[in-house]
Amino acid sequence: MQDPRIRLACALLLSLAAFISIAGAAASFLWWLVFTPRWKNIRHVRAVLATFLLFALIASAMVLTGTDGFSYLVRMTAILLVGTWVYADSRTGDLLATGAWLGGSRAGFEVGMIAEISLAMAQGLSADFSRVRLAAEQKGQAWGIRSILPAGRVIISDALRRADETAEVLAVRGYRCGGTLCPLFFASPRERAALACAAAAFAGAYLLH
C-alpha cells in the first residue's frame, strides 16, 4: 500500500472494529486476508508468535477467572495481525509526511518528526538486541533472563544517549519548531477499496455492537 494516509486510516479503523466486537475482529481478519500479503509480510515471526503466546496465556487466565478470554484472544489476534502489516508495509518518511499533511507545518510536522524518530529508535533497539544475542551465542554464553536483563539495561542506556545526541544535533543546526514539507501521495483504486472496506468493517462492528 503506497499511500501512508490510507494505511494508517485502515489500521485505525480495523483496530477499533476488532476492539468493539468479535464480529469486528472477524471482519478485520477477513480484510487482512484480502488486502495484505498475509504471512509473507511478517518481518519478525518469532516476536509475533511470542506476542500471540502472551495473549493466549492472558486469555487462559481470564477463562479461569470466569471472564470471556476467547473474545479477548480473538480481538487481540486481529489487532496484532493488522499491526504487523502496518509495521512491515511502512517506509521511512511516511509518518512525517502524514503528520505534515494532517496537521500543517507546525504541529503536524512536529508530531510526524517525533513519530519518525521514535520508530527509528524502536527499530534500533530491536537491531541492538539481536546483535547482543548473537554475540552471546558466539561466546557460548547461555541466553536467558539473567542475560536479557543486563543486556536490556545497556541497550536502553545507549538508546537514551543517542536520543540526547539527536537533540543536540537538532539544536546545533538551529531547529526550533515546525518545518516545511509538501508530500505527494498516490492512492490506487485497490487502496481506496481497502479503505472503504475498513470503514465498512468499523461501521458494522459499531452498529451491531
GROMACS elastic network, one bead per residue, 0.5 to 0.9 nm:
[ bonds ]
;  ai    aj funct       b0    kb
    1     4     6  0.74089   500
    1     6     6  0.80395   500
    1     7     6  0.66431   500
    1    35     6  0.89768   500
    1    36     6  0.85526   500
    1    89     6  0.69815   500
    1    90     6  0.86655   500
    1   187     6  0.81462   500
    1   188     6  0.84606   500
    1   190     6  0.88033   500
    1   191     6  0.65523   500
    2     5     6  0.89631   500
    2     6     6  0.84501   500
    2     7     6  0.79899   500
    2    89     6  0.85797   500
    2    90     6  0.88432   500
    2   185     6  0.78076   500
    2   186     6  0.66673   500
    2   187     6  0.66946   500
    2   188     6  0.80672   500
    2   191     6  0.81405   500
    3     6     6  0.55724   500
    3     7     6  0.63899   500
    3     8     6  0.88908   500
    3    94     6  0.84542   500
    3   185     6  0.57323   500
    3   186     6  0.57231   500
    3   187     6  0.54919   500
    3   188     6  0.83611   500
    3   191     6  0.78140   500
    4     8     6  0.60503   500
    4     9     6  0.83702   500
    4    90     6  0.74672   500
    4    91     6  0.86219   500
    4    94     6  0.57304   500
    4    95     6  0.74857   500
    4    97     6  0.82158   500
    4    98     6  0.66897   500
    4   185     6  0.79693   500
    5     8     6  0.53990   500
    5     9     6  0.60742   500
    5    10     6  0.85342   500
    5    94     6  0.83345   500
    5    95     6  0.87688   500
    5    97     6  0.88492   500
    5    98     6  0.59963   500
    5   101     6  0.89385   500
    5   102     6  0.89738   500
    5   185     6  0.83484   500
    6    10     6  0.59294   500
    6    11     6  0.84517   500
    6   187     6  0.78487   500
    6   191     6  0.70613   500
    6   192     6  0.76075   500
    6   194     6  0.83167   500
    6   195     6  0.63000   500
    7    10     6  0.52463   500
    7    11     6  0.62230   500
    7    12     6  0.87162   500
    7    86     6  0.69249   500
    7    89     6  0.84963   500
    7    90     6  0.84841   500
    7   191     6  0.83207   500
    7   194     6  0.89763   500
    7   195     6  0.80526   500
    8    11     6  0.50274   500
    8    12     6  0.61589   500
    8    13     6  0.86162   500
    8    86     6  0.74300   500
    8    98     6  0.89229   500
    9    12     6  0.51454   500
    9    13     6  0.61304   500
    9    14     6  0.84913   500
    9   195     6  0.73170   500
    9   198     6  0.84312   500
    9   199     6  0.88624   500
   10    13     6  0.51782   500
   10    14     6  0.59349   500
   10    15     6  0.83333   500
   10    82     6  0.89071   500
   10   194     6  0.74375   500
   10   195     6  0.56556   500
   10   196     6  0.87253   500
   10   197     6  0.86917   500
   10   198     6  0.55830   500
   10   199     6  0.75150   500
   11    14     6  0.52804   500
   11    15     6  0.59478   500
   11    16     6  0.84910   500
   11    79     6  0.85389   500
   11    82     6  0.62662   500
   11    83     6  0.71489   500
   11    85     6  0.87724   500
   11    86     6  0.69847   500
   11   198     6  0.82115   500
   12    15     6  0.52411   500
   12    16     6  0.61569   500
   12    17     6  0.85542   500
   12   198     6  0.89521   500
   13    16     6  0.52252   500
   13    17     6  0.61027   500
   13    18     6  0.86496   500
   13    28     6  0.89557   500
   13   195     6  0.87727   500
   13   198     6  0.59761   500
   13   199     6  0.61972   500
   13   201     6  0.77307   500
   13   202     6  0.56873   500
   13   203     6  0.89275   500
   14    18     6  0.60890   500
   14    19     6  0.84703   500
   14    24     6  0.76032   500
   14    25     6  0.77680   500
   14    27     6  0.81043   500
   14    28     6  0.54074   500
   14    29     6  0.88297   500
   14    31     6  0.84444   500
   14    78     6  0.84608   500
   14    79     6  0.75454   500
   14    82     6  0.74577   500
   14   198     6  0.58571   500
   14   199     6  0.78343   500
   14   201     6  0.69188   500
   14   202     6  0.63203   500
   15    18     6  0.51291   500
   15    19     6  0.60847   500
   15    20     6  0.86299   500
   15    24     6  0.86739   500
   15    25     6  0.80196   500
   15    28     6  0.76245   500
   15    75     6  0.85968   500
   15    76     6  0.89124   500
   15    78     6  0.76418   500
   15    79     6  0.53499   500
   15    80     6  0.88736   500
   15    82     6  0.73184   500
   15    83     6  0.84635   500
   15   202     6  0.85520   500
   16    20     6  0.61331   500
   16    21     6  0.89919   500
   16    24     6  0.81143   500
   16    25     6  0.89216   500
   16    79     6  0.86626   500
   16   202     6  0.66955   500
   16   205     6  0.87048   500
   16   206     6  0.89569   500
   17    20     6  0.52312   500
   17    21     6  0.67122   500
   17    22     6  0.85548   500
   17    23     6  0.81206   500
   17    25     6  0.62638   500
   17    27     6  0.79188   500
   17    28     6  0.70819   500
   17    75     6  0.89331   500
   17   198     6  0.85565   500
   17   199     6  0.89465   500
   17   201     6  0.63404   500
   17   203     6  0.77795   500
   17   204     6  0.80995   500
   17   205     6  0.54883   500
   17   206     6  0.71089   500
   18    21     6  0.58057   500
   18    22     6  0.64692   500
   18    23     6  0.74794   500
   18    26     6  0.74142   500
   18    27     6  0.78099   500
   18    28     6  0.63931   500
   18    29     6  0.87143   500
   18    74     6  0.83059   500
   18    75     6  0.51673   500
   18    76     6  0.76048   500
   18    78     6  0.64335   500
   18    79     6  0.65476   500
   18   201     6  0.88940   500
   18   202     6  0.81208   500
   18   205     6  0.78110   500
   19    22     6  0.78774   500
   19    24     6  0.73601   500
   19    25     6  0.70882   500
   19    72     6  0.87636   500
   19    75     6  0.59489   500
   19    76     6  0.77237   500
   19    78     6  0.89808   500
   19    79     6  0.79258   500
   20    23     6  0.83963   500
   20    24     6  0.65280   500
   20    25     6  0.80160   500
   20    75     6  0.84442   500
   20   202     6  0.84885   500
   20   205     6  0.63405   500
   20   206     6  0.66942   500
   20   209     6  0.69238   500
   21    24     6  0.51405   500
   21    25     6  0.63804   500
   21    26     6  0.87294   500
   21    71     6  0.80213   500
   21    75     6  0.74257   500
   21   205     6  0.61540   500
   21   206     6  0.80427   500
   21   208     6  0.84331   500
   21   209     6  0.63510   500
   22    26     6  0.61178   500
   22    27     6  0.85362   500
   22    71     6  0.62887   500
   22    72     6  0.86380   500
   22    74     6  0.67759   500
   22    75     6  0.62814   500
   22   205     6  0.82507   500
   23    26     6  0.50320   500
   23    27     6  0.61857   500
   23    28     6  0.85743   500
   23   201     6  0.87233   500
   23   204     6  0.82994   500
   23   205     6  0.61984   500
   23   208     6  0.82977   500
   23   209     6  0.85730   500
   24    28     6  0.60875   500
   24    29     6  0.85618   500
   24    75     6  0.81822   500
   24   201     6  0.61451   500
   24   202     6  0.66539   500
   24   203     6  0.89371   500
   24   204     6  0.72046   500
   24   206     6  0.81223   500
   24   209     6  0.89634   500
   25    29     6  0.61560   500
   25    30     6  0.85902   500
   25    74     6  0.66606   500
   25    75     6  0.52338   500
   25    76     6  0.83004   500
   25    77     6  0.82855   500
   25    78     6  0.55934   500
   25    79     6  0.77444   500
   25   201     6  0.88245   500
   25   205     6  0.84022   500
   26    29     6  0.50535   500
   26    30     6  0.61764   500
   26    31     6  0.85824   500
   26    74     6  0.80171   500
   26    75     6  0.82406   500
   26    78     6  0.75109   500
   27    30     6  0.50246   500
   27    31     6  0.61151   500
   27    32     6  0.85466   500
   27   198     6  0.84219   500
   27   201     6  0.57815   500
   27   202     6  0.85718   500
   27   204     6  0.89058   500
   27   205     6  0.83766   500
   28    32     6  0.61258   500
   28    33     6  0.86790   500
   28    78     6  0.62818   500
   28    79     6  0.80107   500
   28    81     6  0.89630   500
   28    82     6  0.77529   500
   28   198     6  0.74670   500
   28   201     6  0.68833   500
   28   202     6  0.86782   500
   29    33     6  0.63034   500
   29    34     6  0.87743   500
   29    77     6  0.86886   500
   29    78     6  0.56364   500
   29    79     6  0.86600   500
   29    81     6  0.77013   500
   29    82     6  0.80768   500
   30    33     6  0.50760   500
   30    34     6  0.63331   500
   30    35     6  0.87031   500
   31    34     6  0.51658   500
   31    35     6  0.59226   500
   31    36     6  0.79258   500
   31   194     6  0.77821   500
   31   197     6  0.74092   500
   31   198     6  0.72148   500
   31   201     6  0.85010   500
   32    35     6  0.56063   500
   32    36     6  0.55133   500
   32    37     6  0.82641   500
   32    38     6  0.67145   500
   32    78     6  0.85136   500
   32    81     6  0.74179   500
   32    82     6  0.67708   500
   32    85     6  0.82280   500
   33    36     6  0.61279   500
   33    37     6  0.75926   500
   33    38     6  0.59967   500
   34    37     6  0.82165   500
   34    38     6  0.83519   500
   34   194     6  0.88530   500
   35    38     6  0.82761   500
   35   190     6  0.83708   500
   35   191     6  0.84784   500
   35   194     6  0.66063   500
   36    39     6  0.87436   500
   36    40     6  0.89442   500
   36    41     6  0.75965   500
   36    85     6  0.71726   500
   37    40     6  0.56292   500
   37    41     6  0.55480   500
   37    42     6  0.88337   500
   37    85     6  0.84114   500
   38    41     6  0.57822   500
   38    42     6  0.75233   500
   38    81     6  0.84879   500
   38    85     6  0.77918   500
   39    42     6  0.55712   500
   39    45     6  0.88219   500
   40    43     6  0.81157   500
   41    84     6  0.77730   500
   41    85     6  0.63483   500
   41    88     6  0.60659   500
   41    89     6  0.75743   500
   42    45     6  0.61570   500
   42    48     6  0.81171   500
   42    81     6  0.87349   500
   42    84     6  0.61148   500
   42    85     6  0.67986   500
   42    87     6  0.85867   500
   42    88     6  0.63446   500
   43    47     6  0.89620   500
   43    48     6  0.89003   500
   43    84     6  0.78478   500
   43    87     6  0.85025   500
   43    88     6  0.62553   500
   44    47     6  0.54420   500
   44    48     6  0.64210   500
   44    49     6  0.87941   500
   44    84     6  0.87308   500
   45    48     6  0.51396   500
   45    49     6  0.61254   500
   45    50     6  0.85294   500
   46    49     6  0.50973   500
   46    50     6  0.60123   500
   46    51     6  0.85131   500
   47    50     6  0.50549   500
   47    51     6  0.61254   500
   47    52     6  0.85760   500
   48    51     6  0.51057   500
   48    52     6  0.61543   500
   48    53     6  0.85793   500
   48    80     6  0.77647   500
   48    81     6  0.85331   500
   48    84     6  0.78465   500
   49    52     6  0.50039   500
   49    53     6  0.60891   500
   49    54     6  0.85930   500
   50    53     6  0.50205   500
   50    54     6  0.62485   500
   50    55     6  0.87182   500
   51    54     6  0.50208   500
   51    55     6  0.63033   500
   51    56     6  0.86390   500
   51    80     6  0.82266   500
   52    55     6  0.50094   500
   52    56     6  0.61437   500
   52    57     6  0.86650   500
   52    73     6  0.84850   500
   52    76     6  0.84049   500
   52    77     6  0.68229   500
   52    80     6  0.79709   500
   53    57     6  0.62069   500
   53    58     6  0.86466   500
   54    57     6  0.51399   500
   54    58     6  0.62782   500
   54    59     6  0.85708   500
   55    58     6  0.51297   500
   55    59     6  0.60551   500
   55    60     6  0.85688   500
   55    72     6  0.80971   500
   55    73     6  0.61036   500
   55    76     6  0.71458   500
   55    77     6  0.77839   500
   56    60     6  0.60897   500
   56    61     6  0.86048   500
   56    69     6  0.84942   500
   56    70     6  0.88583   500
   56    73     6  0.63128   500
   57    60     6  0.50597   500
   57    61     6  0.62529   500
   57    62     6  0.86372   500
   58    61     6  0.50821   500
   58    62     6  0.62106   500
   58    63     6  0.87215   500
   58    69     6  0.75242   500
   58    72     6  0.86094   500
   58    73     6  0.82242   500
   59    63     6  0.62437   500
   59    64     6  0.86875   500
   59    67     6  0.87862   500
   59    68     6  0.77656   500
   59    70     6  0.63208   500
   59    71     6  0.83460   500
   59    72     6  0.63197   500
   59    73     6  0.58208   500
   60    63     6  0.50989   500
   60    64     6  0.62939   500
   60    65     6  0.87402   500
   60    69     6  0.62552   500
   60    70     6  0.82268   500
   61    64     6  0.51041   500
   61    65     6  0.63477   500
   61    66     6  0.87923   500
   61    67     6  0.87360   500
   61    69     6  0.75005   500
   62    65     6  0.51155   500
   62    66     6  0.63048   500
   62    67     6  0.51236   500
   62    68     6  0.64322   500
   62    70     6  0.85788   500
   62    72     6  0.86676   500
   63    66     6  0.50999   500
   63    67     6  0.53444   500
   63    68     6  0.60635   500
   63    69     6  0.50227   500
   63    70     6  0.76342   500
   64    67     6  0.75294   500
   64    69     6  0.85998   500
   66    69     6  0.83570   500
   67    70     6  0.88362   500
   68    71     6  0.56636   500
   68    72     6  0.66833   500
   69    72     6  0.50305   500
   69    73     6  0.61784   500
   69    74     6  0.87011   500
   70    73     6  0.51238   500
   70    74     6  0.62323   500
   70    75     6  0.86290   500
   71    74     6  0.52472   500
   71    75     6  0.61635   500
   71    76     6  0.85426   500
   72    75     6  0.52987   500
   72    76     6  0.60345   500
   72    77     6  0.83878   500
   73    76     6  0.53154   500
   73    77     6  0.59328   500
   73    78     6  0.85895   500
   74    77     6  0.52483   500
   74    78     6  0.63435   500
   74    79     6  0.87977   500
   75    78     6  0.52860   500
   75    79     6  0.63508   500
   75    80     6  0.86338   500
   76    79     6  0.50033   500
   76    80     6  0.59732   500
   76    81     6  0.86108   500
   77    81     6  0.62326   500
   77    82     6  0.86764   500
   78    81     6  0.52364   500
   78    82     6  0.63239   500
   78    83     6  0.85896   500
   79    82     6  0.51632   500
   79    83     6  0.60392   500
   79    84     6  0.86391   500
   80    83     6  0.50224   500
   80    84     6  0.61707   500
   80    85     6  0.86508   500
   81    84     6  0.52064   500
   81    85     6  0.63246   500
   81    86     6  0.87853   500
   82    85     6  0.51603   500
   82    86     6  0.63179   500
   82    87     6  0.87168   500
   83    86     6  0.51468   500
   83    87     6  0.61715   500
   83    88     6  0.85753   500
   84    87     6  0.51424   500
   84    88     6  0.60532   500
   84    89     6  0.84473   500
   85    88     6  0.52107   500
   85    89     6  0.59401   500
   85    90     6  0.84365   500
   86    89     6  0.52156   500
   86    90     6  0.59770   500
   87    90     6  0.54242   500
   87    91     6  0.86482   500
   88    91     6  0.83585   500
   90    93     6  0.87742   500
   90    94     6  0.67974   500
   90    95     6  0.86673   500
   91    94     6  0.58042   500
   91    95     6  0.85587   500
   92    95     6  0.77253   500
   92    96     6  0.85583   500
   92   116     6  0.75317   500
   92   120     6  0.86602   500
   93    96     6  0.52274   500
   93    97     6  0.60218   500
   93    98     6  0.85009   500
   93   112     6  0.86113   500
   93   113     6  0.86401   500
   93   116     6  0.69032   500
   94    97     6  0.52256   500
   94    98     6  0.60761   500
   94    99     6  0.84888   500
   94   112     6  0.84712   500
   94   116     6  0.80488   500
   95    98     6  0.51039   500
   95    99     6  0.59519   500
   95   100     6  0.85028   500
   95   111     6  0.85549   500
   95   112     6  0.51722   500
   95   113     6  0.73844   500
   95   114     6  0.89633   500
   95   115     6  0.63708   500
   95   116     6  0.59401   500
   96    99     6  0.51202   500
   96   100     6  0.61158   500
   96   101     6  0.85306   500
   96   108     6  0.80668   500
   96   109     6  0.63643   500
   96   110     6  0.82572   500
   96   111     6  0.75833   500
   96   113     6  0.52614   500
   96   114     6  0.82340   500
   96   115     6  0.72932   500
   96   116     6  0.63064   500
   96   181     6  0.86467   500
   97   100     6  0.52327   500
   97   101     6  0.61306   500
   97   102     6  0.85656   500
   97   108     6  0.89463   500
   97   109     6  0.79062   500
   97   112     6  0.69847   500
   97   113     6  0.89084   500
   97   181     6  0.72403   500
   97   182     6  0.77411   500
   97   183     6  0.55550   500
   97   184     6  0.83334   500
   98   101     6  0.50738   500
   98   102     6  0.59929   500
   98   103     6  0.83795   500
   98   108     6  0.80846   500
   98   109     6  0.86915   500
   98   112     6  0.69136   500
   98   183     6  0.79823   500
   99   102     6  0.51132   500
   99   103     6  0.57154   500
   99   104     6  0.73675   500
   99   105     6  0.87802   500
   99   107     6  0.81579   500
   99   109     6  0.56131   500
   99   110     6  0.77841   500
   99   111     6  0.61726   500
   99   113     6  0.79296   500
   99   115     6  0.88280   500
  100   103     6  0.54439   500
  100   105     6  0.57410   500
  100   106     6  0.78726   500
  100   107     6  0.79601   500
  100   110     6  0.81001   500
  100   111     6  0.82483   500
  100   112     6  0.66183   500
  100   113     6  0.89688   500
  100   179     6  0.85949   500
  100   180     6  0.81122   500
  100   181     6  0.65439   500
  100   182     6  0.77207   500
  100   183     6  0.78084   500
  101   104     6  0.58659   500
  101   105     6  0.82095   500
  101   108     6  0.71293   500
  101   109     6  0.82998   500
  101   181     6  0.83527   500
  101   182     6  0.76799   500
  101   183     6  0.70919   500
  102   108     6  0.61445   500
  102   109     6  0.88825   500
  103   106     6  0.72847   500
  103   107     6  0.57403   500
  103   109     6  0.69807   500
  103   110     6  0.89390   500
  103   111     6  0.83315   500
  103   112     6  0.89395   500
  104   107     6  0.63882   500
  104   109     6  0.64236   500
  104   178     6  0.86610   500
  104   179     6  0.89411   500
  104   180     6  0.86040   500
  104   181     6  0.87900   500
  105   108     6  0.59659   500
  105   109     6  0.51989   500
  105   110     6  0.79704   500
  105   178     6  0.55033   500
  105   179     6  0.53180   500
  105   180     6  0.55311   500
  105   181     6  0.70251   500
  106   109     6  0.53083   500
  106   110     6  0.60807   500
  106   111     6  0.86537   500
  106   177     6  0.65099   500
  106   179     6  0.63553   500
  106   180     6  0.83824   500
  107   110     6  0.50799   500
  107   111     6  0.61152   500
  107   112     6  0.84701   500
  107   177     6  0.83938   500
  107   178     6  0.66431   500
  108   111     6  0.52375   500
  108   112     6  0.60253   500
  108   113     6  0.84775   500
  108   178     6  0.78288   500
  109   112     6  0.51177   500
  109   113     6  0.60026   500
  109   114     6  0.85298   500
  109   177     6  0.85624   500
  109   178     6  0.54308   500
  109   179     6  0.61371   500
  109   180     6  0.77597   500
  109   181     6  0.78313   500
  110   113     6  0.52115   500
  110   114     6  0.61567   500
  110   115     6  0.85748   500
  110   177     6  0.70201   500
  110   178     6  0.55631   500
  110   179     6  0.79131   500
  111   114     6  0.51700   500
  111   115     6  0.61232   500
  111   116     6  0.86146   500
  112   115     6  0.50839   500
  112   116     6  0.61572   500
  112   117     6  0.86675   500
  113   116     6  0.50381   500
  113   117     6  0.61733   500
  113   118     6  0.85075   500
  114   117     6  0.51711   500
  114   118     6  0.60455   500
  114   119     6  0.85527   500
  115   118     6  0.50669   500
  115   119     6  0.60972   500
  115   120     6  0.85529   500
  116   119     6  0.51892   500
  116   120     6  0.61632   500
  116   121     6  0.86176   500
  117   120     6  0.50745   500
  117   121     6  0.61462   500
  117   122     6  0.86449   500
  117   163     6  0.88522   500
  118   121     6  0.50809   500
  118   122     6  0.62075   500
  118   123     6  0.86779   500
  119   122     6  0.50480   500
  119   123     6  0.62252   500
  119   124     6  0.85134   500
  120   123     6  0.51329   500
  120   124     6  0.60862   500
  120   125     6  0.86553   500
  121   125     6  0.61500   500
  121   126     6  0.86708   500
  121   159     6  0.70173   500
  121   162     6  0.87315   500
  121   163     6  0.82517   500
  122   125     6  0.51026   500
  122   126     6  0.63679   500
  122   127     6  0.87315   500
  123   126     6  0.51393   500
  123   127     6  0.62568   500
  123   128     6  0.86216   500
  124   127     6  0.50766   500
  124   128     6  0.60513   500
  124   129     6  0.85086   500
  124   159     6  0.80409   500
  125   128     6  0.50652   500
  125   129     6  0.60620   500
  125   130     6  0.86112   500
  125   155     6  0.67283   500
  125   156     6  0.76228   500
  125   159     6  0.71746   500
  126   129     6  0.51470   500
  126   130     6  0.62939   500
  126   131     6  0.87506   500
  127   130     6  0.51447   500
  127   131     6  0.62852   500
  127   132     6  0.87118   500
  128   131     6  0.51051   500
  128   132     6  0.61716   500
  128   133     6  0.85911   500
  128   155     6  0.67515   500
  129   132     6  0.51478   500
  129   133     6  0.61687   500
  129   134     6  0.86035   500
  129   148     6  0.88871   500
  129   151     6  0.76204   500
  129   152     6  0.76545   500
  129   155     6  0.71823   500
  130   133     6  0.51346   500
  130   134     6  0.61413   500
  130   135     6  0.86090   500
  131   134     6  0.50447   500
  131   135     6  0.61049   500
  131   136     6  0.86183   500
  132   135     6  0.50912   500
  132   136     6  0.62301   500
  132   137     6  0.86817   500
  132   151     6  0.70966   500
  132   155     6  0.88745   500
  133   136     6  0.51381   500
  133   137     6  0.62529   500
  133   138     6  0.86749   500
  133   143     6  0.72828   500
  133   147     6  0.88877   500
  133   148     6  0.85196   500
  133   151     6  0.86665   500
  134   137     6  0.51102   500
  134   138     6  0.61710   500
  134   139     6  0.86646   500
  135   138     6  0.51212   500
  135   139     6  0.62855   500
  135   140     6  0.87003   500
  135   141     6  0.87890   500
  136   139     6  0.51449   500
  136   140     6  0.62743   500
  136   141     6  0.52337   500
  136   142     6  0.73079   500
  136   143     6  0.70410   500
  136   147     6  0.86028   500
  137   141     6  0.57772   500
  137   142     6  0.72286   500
  137   143     6  0.73589   500
  138   141     6  0.76323   500
  141   147     6  0.86290   500
  142   146     6  0.88867   500
  142   147     6  0.74971   500
  143   146     6  0.76765   500
  143   147     6  0.57066   500
  143   148     6  0.72037   500
  144   147     6  0.53082   500
  144   148     6  0.60460   500
  144   149     6  0.87768   500
  145   149     6  0.62026   500
  145   150     6  0.89956   500
  146   149     6  0.58962   500
  146   150     6  0.72042   500
  147   150     6  0.58988   500
  147   151     6  0.62859   500
  147   152     6  0.85914   500
  148   151     6  0.51339   500
  148   152     6  0.58456   500
  148   153     6  0.86344   500
  149   152     6  0.50434   500
  149   153     6  0.63506   500
  149   154     6  0.88371   500
  150   153     6  0.51698   500
  150   154     6  0.64129   500
  150   155     6  0.87088   500
  151   154     6  0.51946   500
  151   155     6  0.61294   500
  151   156     6  0.85955   500
  152   155     6  0.50910   500
  152   156     6  0.60359   500
  152   157     6  0.84336   500
  153   156     6  0.53020   500
  153   157     6  0.60813   500
  153   158     6  0.85588   500
  154   157     6  0.51629   500
  154   158     6  0.61421   500
  154   159     6  0.86354   500
  155   158     6  0.51094   500
  155   159     6  0.61801   500
  155   160     6  0.87301   500
  156   160     6  0.62077   500
  156   161     6  0.85866   500
  157   160     6  0.51823   500
  157   161     6  0.62658   500
  157   162     6  0.87386   500
  158   161     6  0.50295   500
  158   162     6  0.62504   500
  158   163     6  0.86493   500
  159   162     6  0.50929   500
  159   163     6  0.61961   500
  159   164     6  0.87519   500
  160   164     6  0.63518   500
  160   165     6  0.87106   500
  161   164     6  0.51819   500
  161   165     6  0.63283   500
  161   166     6  0.87098   500
  162   166     6  0.61257   500
  162   167     6  0.86296   500
  163   166     6  0.50548   500
  163   167     6  0.62655   500
  163   168     6  0.86512   500
  164   167     6  0.51139   500
  164   168     6  0.62119   500
  164   169     6  0.86947   500
  165   168     6  0.50198   500
  165   169     6  0.62021   500
  165   170     6  0.86959   500
  166   169     6  0.51260   500
  166   170     6  0.63066   500
  166   171     6  0.86635   500
  167   170     6  0.51883   500
  167   171     6  0.62015   500
  167   172     6  0.86474   500
  168   171     6  0.50596   500
  168   172     6  0.60613   500
  168   173     6  0.85566   500
  169   172     6  0.51385   500
  169   173     6  0.61845   500
  169   174     6  0.87104   500
  169   175     6  0.88717   500
  170   173     6  0.52281   500
  170   174     6  0.64445   500
  170   175     6  0.53735   500
  170   176     6  0.82089   500
  171   174     6  0.51454   500
  171   175     6  0.55206   500
  171   176     6  0.73644   500
  172   175     6  0.75754   500
  175   178     6  0.82381   500
  175   179     6  0.87892   500
  187   190     6  0.80285   500
  187   191     6  0.59069   500
  187   192     6  0.66674   500
  188   191     6  0.51936   500
  188   192     6  0.64637   500
  188   193     6  0.87154   500
  189   192     6  0.50728   500
  189   193     6  0.61561   500
  189   194     6  0.85915   500
  190   194     6  0.61463   500
  190   195     6  0.86927   500
  191   195     6  0.62723   500
  191   196     6  0.86482   500
  192   195     6  0.50880   500
  192   196     6  0.62309   500
  192   197     6  0.86531   500
  193   196     6  0.50391   500
  193   197     6  0.61563   500
  193   198     6  0.85717   500
  194   197     6  0.51475   500
  194   198     6  0.61367   500
  194   199     6  0.86084   500
  195   198     6  0.50603   500
  195   199     6  0.61558   500
  195   200     6  0.85508   500
  196   199     6  0.51060   500
  196   200     6  0.61467   500
  196   201     6  0.86340   500
  197   201     6  0.61174   500
  197   202     6  0.86519   500
  198   201     6  0.50291   500
  198   202     6  0.63015   500
  198   203     6  0.86196   500
  199   202     6  0.51408   500
  199   203     6  0.60903   500
  199   204     6  0.84765   500
  200   203     6  0.50330   500
  200   204     6  0.59189   500
  200   205     6  0.84249   500
  201   204     6  0.51668   500
  201   205     6  0.60855   500
  201   206     6  0.85376   500
  202   205     6  0.51629   500
  202   206     6  0.60808   500
  202   207     6  0.85507   500
  203   206     6  0.51180   500
  203   207     6  0.60181   500
  203   208     6  0.84127   500
  204   207     6  0.52177   500
  204   208     6  0.59016   500
  204   209     6  0.82483   500
  205   208     6  0.53381   500
  205   209     6  0.58625   500
  206   209     6  0.53247   500
